[in-house]
Amino acid sequence: LLLPYIGLKGLYFLGYFVFGLGTGLIGLFPDIVATLTLTLYTIPFNLISEYHKAEE
């Protein structure tokens, strides 16, 4: 969905940025609903594999 607009490297960076933001927010709001909600913001493993495949 975002791949044509920001590219594979941008999507890779965005995934790590959102993951870091989510883990920071888990530290601020340590209840179960926040933890379950914010752990959904991880980068899918198929994007990582596509990124490394494209580098070769």
C-alpha positions, 0 to 999 in steps of 0.5 A: 500500500505504501510501497509505491510512495515511500519505497522499500527503504522508507517502509523499512525505516518507518516500520522500525520507527513505529515499533520504537514509538510503540515500545516507548508508549508501552513504557508510558502506559503499562496496562494490558490494552495499551500493550496489546494495541501497541504490539500490533505495530511491528513490521511484517517479516515478509517486508524484511525479506523483500528488502534484503532480497532486493539488496542482492 
